[in-house]
Amino acid sequence: MALAKAPSAPAAVPAAAATGPRRRLGVRVGEQNGHPREWIWGYLMILPLVAGLACFYLWPIAQSCYYSFTTWGVFGGQQWVGLANYRAFLSDPQLPKAAWNTVLYSLLMLLAIPFSIVLAALLNQLRGRHVGLYRTLYFLPVVSMPAAVAMVWRWLYNGDYGLINYLLSLVGVHGPHWVSDPRFTVYAMAVVGIWSSLGYNMIIFSAGLKGIPRHYYEAAELDGAGRVRQFFSITLPLLSPSIFFVSVLTVIGGLQMFDTVLMMLGRANPALAGSKTIAYLFYEDVFLDNRQGMGCAIAVVLMAVLLVLTAVQFRLQKKWVHYE
């Protein structure tokens, strides 16, 4: 009986196949068949965006930085004045109060975040065809005309015939003049800002909630965790990227607050002097006093503050934002 033939030794593996893909015959990775590198296509695809960014953002920023060192009238005639605009702005007696109003408004606007999270969590629990209707209703303030919103809230805040003071009078409370008393104007405007931003924040948080895997909650239920424990141990940590994103936008928007002051108070309001913000000082210098150089200096200072605060937020987010 013939013995089985032993298997022959495997053929030598080519060096190119054994060591994986490498350069062969002078052809570079990503450049086979004469095609250009893939990164070239990537740059070509983002070129329109970069061009628009440079044209409509970077170039105006560079111009503002230059014009902040100059002064000129309505019909031109620029004159280099160095740091005079910055010194005039920093020594403006209105600056401390305007800076405080801006910071206070920005901090109050952060209160919209917990309200938006609760609202998104409640809507996330609803089922049925009416969920889209509720989301649309809550999002309406975001797309409403600011002038119309200001008119409605001015009527609500009116000290003589406003709805808010009328409701307070039913329980024996005499309401103040919300938009003509400087002690209450910033808080009244913050309420309008919070109400206007709830819809946008709610959409962001709803998207974040839908991205949380369901099996996390199922495992927590098996461990005996209740709804409250699940919210603070699962929902909030996994929602932290959305919270961070919304907080950055909220702070930036709060520091740039201007339109609410102009439309709700008006230039003839006696409370305007104590309710101005830094952005409103920019409006006065550029559009009322025709001091474009001063306005550019204010814009540059405000931009520097925003960059510093945003950098600090990105630095701190490493300690509390969880991406997994």
Helices and strands as residue ranges (DSSP letters): H 15-18, G 32-34, H 38-53, I 54-58, H 59-67, E 70-73, E 76-80, H 84-90, H 95-109, H 112-125, H 131-143, H 146-157, H 163-170, H 185-210, H 214-222, H 227-230, I 231-235, H 236-255, H 259-265, G 272-274, H 278-283, I 284-288, H 292-320
